[in-house]
Structure formats: C-alpha cells, structure tokens
C-alpha cells in the first residue's frame, strides 16, 4: 500500500445508486448529473484540482434529486436536480479562482 500525496482542492461525490424498489438516485438522474459535472471538470482541465466521483448510496434516498457531498467542506446536499448543475459548475469555478 502506498499513500497518495496529491490532494484535490475539492472532491465532489455524487450518488448514482440504483435499486429495484424504492427511491434511488438513479431514478432522479444521478448518473446524468455526475456525468455532466465530470465532463465539465475534464473539459476545463481541472481534473488535478477537482475530483468527481460517483458513489453508491449515501443514505438520503428521495424521489426528487440525487445526493451530493463536497469535501473538504463537508457540504451535504440532497434533492440535487439537473437544474442545479450550473450552480455546481459555478461553485467549482469559484473554488478554483479563490485557491492560492
């Protein structure tokens, strides 16, 4: 085992969990939201500063929107919809601009 010395400015975790019964983030476009945010980060050459990871269940299943966490800020969001993606992109841009 070898530790990784690089650290991202932000690490965004987006739930894409799918289950057969009950609420899940796959049913509220979790994968699409993840992909759009990931593509934005890659397309703007920010992959070394902003990590975007899809996850399984983060524990706040609902039928409105996916669940997202941003570290190191420890910001948890539920009900994240496609309408929120621009806000996420703006957050990323602001974070990069304000970093040393």
Secondary structure by P-SEA (a helix, b strand, c coil): cccccccccbbbbbbbccccccccccccaaaaaaaaaaaaaaaacccccbbbbbbcccccccccbbbbbbcccccccccccccaaaaaaaaaaaaaaacc
